[in-house]
Amino acid sequence: MKIYNFTQELANQINNYQSIDAFYTKIMKTVEPANIGFIYIEPGGVVGMHEAPVPQLFIVIQGEGWICGEDREKVSIKTGDGVFWQTGEAHESGSSTGLTALVIQSEHINLA
């Protein structure tokens, strides 16, 4: 498991198009088809331990929670944090207050 940060502080300012106070962070580029969706974990909710069927990128866009691997050691995550799991990597996620995450799955994920 690898943890990334996607907060505005690390974004690049957009200077084109007469833009004002706008920023962009590239997440990844896909070569093959990708599944992209949201996961919503309600307060007290858990996505149980499972293996990633393909490489997965899990980016928290709202709220906070935790993730863990097979060692069951919980790591706190919050808005702007991203977690990357390789194929076959077992993991679990949950939240005591609720969170929404963007989930990207593809055979080949090339992070920026």
N, C-alpha and C positions, 0 to 999 in steps of 0.2 A: 504494500500500500504506500502511496506517496500523496502528500498533502500539498495543495497549491493555494495561492491567494489571488482572487480576482476582484479586489476592491478598486475603487476609483483612484486611490493614491498611486497605483501602479499603471494606470491607463495613460495613453498618449492623447494630448490635446488635438482636437480636429481643427485644422487651420483653413481647410478648403470650404467652399460654398458659403462664404460670409458667416461662418459658424461663430457662435459666442458661447463661451463656457460649456463646451461639449467635449466629451472624452470617449475614447474607444479602446477596448481591450480585446484583442484577438484571442479566442479560446483554442481553436484547432482548425485544421484543414483535413477534410476526408478525401480519400481517393476512391474508396468503395462506398456502397450505400451505408447509411447510418440511420439508426432509430433515435429520435429525439423526442423527449416528453418530460412531463412534470411528475414528481412524486410528492404527495401530501402526507405528512405524518402528523396526526392529531396529537394534542397534549396527552402524554402517557403512552403514545403509540410506539410500536416497534416493527421494523421489517426484519423478520427472523434470519438467523444464520443461514447463508446459502453461498454457493460458489458462483462467481461471475461466469456466465456462459460465453461471453466475449469481453474484450476490454471495455471498461465502463468508466465514465467520468461523471461524478456526482457533485454538482455545484449548488451550494445553499444560496438561494436568492432572497429568502425571508425567514427570520426566526433563528433558532439555535437548537443544538442537540448534541449527539455523540455518534461515533462510529467505533467499531472494534473489529479485530481480526480473530483468528482461531485462538489466540492467547487470551481473549476476552478482556483485554485491557482497554477501557474506554478512553477515547480521545475526544475532547470537546471540539465542536465545529460551530461556526456562526455565519451569518450573512457575509458573502464574499469568499468564503473558503471553498476549495474544491478538493475532492479526493479521487484518486485514480487507482483502479484495481485492474490487474492483469487477468486474463482468462484463467479460470480455475481457482482464483484466490477467494477463500471463504471470508465472509464479512457479514456484519449486522449493523443496523442503524436505528436510532430512536430519538425521542425528544420528550422532555417533561413539560415543555411549554408549546410545542408545535413548531413545524418547519415546512417550508416548501423548497424543493430542489429541482433543478434542471438536470435531467439524466440523458447522457449521450452514450450510445453503444454502437460499436462498429468493429469489424475485424482488424482494421488498422487505424489507430488514433495517433496522429502526429501533433502533439501539443506545441503551441507557439513558444 
